[in-house]
Amino acid sequence: MPYYGFRGGIHPRYNKEKTASKSIERYSVNIGDEVAIPLSQHIGAPAEAVVKKKDVVKRGDLIGKSKGFVSSNIHSSVTGEVINIQNVPHPIMGSIPAVIIKVTEVTEEYTPIELADKFQENVLSAGIVGLGGATFPSHVKLSPPRKIDYLIINGAECEPYLTCDHRLMVEKTEEIIKGAKIIQKELEIDNLVIGIEKNKPDAIESFRKFENKYEFELIPLEVKYPQGGEKQLIKATVNRVVPEGKLPLEVGVIVHNVGTALSIYEALEFKKPLIERVVTVTGAVKEPKNLLVPIGVPVSKLIEFCGGPLGDIKKVVMGGPMMGFSLFDLNTPVMKGTSGIILYRDSDLPNLNMHNCIRCGRCVEACPMGLVPAIMEQFALNEMYERLNEWHVLNCIECGCCSYVCPSRRPLVGYFKTAKREIMNIMRQKKNAGK
């Protein structure tokens, strides 16, 4: 199958060299450590706590039960005692409820999930969500109402700095493929495609060895951001366009991240719930690493484990530099969607002094969704939400390409994020008023 590509996109400095060749290293907690496991680590309704203060829990025990269809189970990542259920820092919502557990025993053993007959129930039981950043509950995505003929496994990892997926693809190649094959079999999907960006030749080589054995198609992808965006990856690999306001299943496609495929394999093969994930800790840190981290460990502990900061740190980002979030508190815990922790000194940050728009059109050329950010910005600044909706702002994938290329340093993507929230609130209010 040829590589079809997608419109727009950018070529930022990728800065992956610090960790691209570093093997995954396990971060182990110590007796007496405390972890904070949020009850909302996914899109949808928060889980409901099923433990209380002074309860003793084992690694892998259910501590939060999904509440509603679009929700997810939460499990303990450590063995210890629940010392409280309280709010902890969160980069978007400010603070969220979490189960605080004090470690009383260090072990790699875990409480296995109970497997049911139905595939989707097992995925829900294991608390698996999209690990590429979106954190959409995987059992929902794996319950399509129509026939799917393409399963795409996303190995693009197009965000600068991040190498967690890269290392998984090199070190857990066959396990990822087996997870993908489980999905393909259970959903009776005809075609399996695995896309990996060309800047990961070792990962491509690892998967190429299994291409005939497991009957999938490996597609080396152009190195371009946001190649890993769901709609962009679908267009680039199978040449299908997801209509505005629709989901990939509308064009017969399901996309899953490589980490999600691995988690599904571990859940079905070893009855393991999602209690840890690989996190890239990089930037201005003394010893950049790819770490396998229990969910709930504070970010400060990971920085300390990597030798501490390198110089005076001005900014810490959770996730990637394009779509991640600045942290205001280093006690923020690692969550299921935490792909990276990036430290920046003042000298690492660009000059963001804002100037007037010069109508150069670079934002229009860069937008992978074909939007016109320069015009949309004016509607956003004047809170003209109806006009913004007419200009398809809800189709914005918040990739940040427009802001990146803007010579006037206009914070375009920030305006659009705020506008989208306002439009969604207005739509909800109208819907509720009509009931």
C-alpha positions, -999 to 999 in steps of 0.1 A, spaced: 0 0 0 14 34 -9 19 63 15 -8 89 6 2 117 30 -19 145 44 -22 182 38 -4 209 58 18 200 88 51 212 100 87 201 105 97 211 140 130 203 157 124 169 171 150 167 199 146 130 203 183 121 203 186 123 241 164 93 248 158 75 214 184 49 221 179 46 258 162 13 269 132 14 291 142 15 328 118 5 356 111 32 383 104 14 416 86 29 445 100 24 481 82 15 513 68 47 528 63 64 494 29 79 486 12 77 452 -19 97 442 -41 78 417 -67 101 402 -102 88 396 -105 107 364 -77 98 340 -98 94 309 -124 111 287 -159 106 302 -173 102 337 -148 98 366 -146 64 382 -163 60 416 -140 51 445 -146 16 459 -121 20 487 -119 41 518 -94 55 542 -74 28 561 -83 1 535 -53 -22 526 -49 -27 488 -27 -48 467 -11 -39 434 -37 -44 407 -67 -41 430 -97 -22 417 -99 11 436 -122 30 412 -152 16 393 -163 30 359 -194 50 361 -213 49 329 -204 35 295 -179 62 287 -157 58 317 -129 35 329 -118 14 358 -89 25 380 -65 1 398 -39 5 425 -4 6 411 11 -3 444 5 -25 475 -2 -3 505 -27 15 527 -53 41 516 -45 71 537 -70 95 521 -92 104 491 -85 140 483 -79 164 455 -45 165 438 -30 189 412 -41 184 376 -26 205 346 -60 212 330 -87 210 357 -67 225 385 -74 197 409 -92 163 408 -101 136 434 -75 109 438 -69 79 460 -37 84 481 -19 52 489 11 47 512 34 19 500 38 -9 526 53 -35 503 74 -34 471 63 -61 447 59 -68 410 30 -92 416 -5 -79 410 -41 -89 414 -52 -104 381 -84 -92 365 -112 -117 360 -117 -125 324 -152 -126 309 -165 -141 277 -169 -107 260 -137 -90 247 -149 -55 254 -157 -64 291 -121 -75 296 -107 -43 282 -130 -23 305 -121 -46 334 -84 -38 329 -90 -1 328 -74 3 294 -76 38 277 -60 53 247 -23 58 256 -15 81 228 -27 111 248 -65 112 242 -72 86 269 -106 76 254 -118 44 271 -107 16 248 -138 -6 253 -159 21 238 -138 25 208 -138 -13 204 -176 -14 203 -183 -1 168 -219 -2 156 -208 -11 120 -183 -33 102 -147 -21 104 -123 -32 76 -91 -14 87 -73 -15 120 -44 10 121 -18 8 149 -3 42 154 35 42 158 41 77 145 50 94 178 53 126 159 56 149 190 91 163 196 111 150 225 89 119 232 104 84 227 83 62 249 64 46 220 96 43 200 112 22 228 81 1 232 82 -7 195 118 -17 197 116 -37 230 81 -51 228 76 -56 191 59 -90 191 37 -82 221 24 -51 204 16 -71 172 -1 -98 192 -23 -72 209 -32 -58 175 -40 -93 162 -63 -98 192 -82 -67 183 -83 -78 146 -97 -112 155 -122 -101 180 -137 -74 158 -133 -95 126 -113 -68 109 -100 -77 74 -69 -55 73 -42 -46 98 -19 -17 91 10 -5 113 24 30 106 58 41 120 76 73 111 108 69 92 129 86 119 126 53 138 144 29 115 152 4 143 115 1 151 106 -3 114 132 -31 111 119 -48 142 83 -49 128 94 -58 93 107 -91 107 72 -102 117 52 -88 87 47 -121 69 43 -142 101 15 -121 114 0 -109 81 0 -71 85 11 -43 64 39 -20 77 39 15 63 69 38 69 55 73 74 68 106 63 84 125 93 59 154 96 39 167 125 10 159 132 15 125 114 2 107 145 -31 126 145 -59 101 140 -75 118 109 -41 125 94 -29 89 99 -60 75 83 -56 98 53 -19 90 50 -22 52 53 -55 41 38 -65 74 19 -98 78 37 -111 112 49 -131 113 81 -161 137 76 -164 168 98 -180 159 131 -177 122 125 -155 94 139 -131 71 121 -156 42 124 -178 61 99 -152 53 72 -146 18 85 -114 24 105 -103 21 141 -69 35 152 -51 24 183 -17 35 198 11 10 201 10 13 239 -28 5 239 -22 -26 218 4 -38 242 -19 -32 272 -46 -52 255 -22 -81 250 -11 -80 286 -47 -79 298 -58 -108 278 -26 -129 281 -16 -121 317 -48 -107 332 -29 -75 339 -47 -42 345 -33 -9 333 -13 1 364 19 15 348 31 32 316 63 43 299 72 80 304 100 99 286 117 123 311 139 147 290 149 182 282 169 201 309 174 171 331 208 156 340 200 120 330 172 118 304 154 84 305 125 63 293 109 51 325 83 24 332 63 42 360 35 32 383 4 53 378 3 80 406 40 87 412 46 124 415 64 141 387 90 155 412 101 119 420 108 112 383 129 143 379 148 134 410 153 98 397 168 113 365 195 132 385 175 164 390 172 195 368 200 209 347 201 245 356 173 269 365 140 255 352 114 279 339 88 254 326 78 218 330 55 202 304 35 170 308 31 154 274 47 167 243 57 204 236 30 208 209 0 193 227 11 189 263 3 210 293 24 232 315 26 220 351 20 245 380 28 218 407 54 191 405 33 170 429 11 163 399 9 125 395 17 105 365 -16 94 348 -25 69 321 -21 96 294 13 109 306 37 102 278 64 126 288 78 151 313 99 178 296 120 204 315 129 238 300 154 264 310 149 300 299 174 295 271 154 265 258 122 286 253 114 306 222 107 343 223 70 346 225 66 384 224 34 388 204 30 412 174 1 421 151 -9 396 124 9 403 91 -15 382 70 13 360 57 -9 329 54 16 305 70 -10 293 95 -33 284 66 -6 265 48 3 246 80 -32 237 92 -37 199 86 -75 204 88 -77 231 61 -89 258 84 -81 295 82 -67 305 116 -59 341 107 -95 349 101 -108 326 129 -86 344 154 -106 377 149 -139 359 156 -124 343 187 -110 376 201 -144 392 196 -163 361 211 -182 357 178 -188 320 185 -216 315 159 -192 328 132 -164 306 145 -187 276 143 -195 285 107 -157 286 101 -155 250 114 -135 257 146 -148 224 161 -128 207 134 -96 220 149 -75 192 164 -55 216 186 -22 204 171 -6 238 175 8 240 139 -7 275 134 9 289 166 42 272 157 46 288 123 32 323 132 60 349 128 40 373 150 38 347 178 0 348 180 -13 322 205 -38 309 179 -44 274 192 -50 288 227 -78 310 214 -94 281 195 -93 258 226 -111 284 246 -136 291 218 -143 254 214 -151 250 251 -175 280 249 -192 267 218 -197 232 234 -211 249 266 -236 269 245 -246 237 226 -252 219 259 -272 247 273 -294 248 242 -298 210 244 -308 211 280 -332 240 275 -350 220 248 -356 191 271 
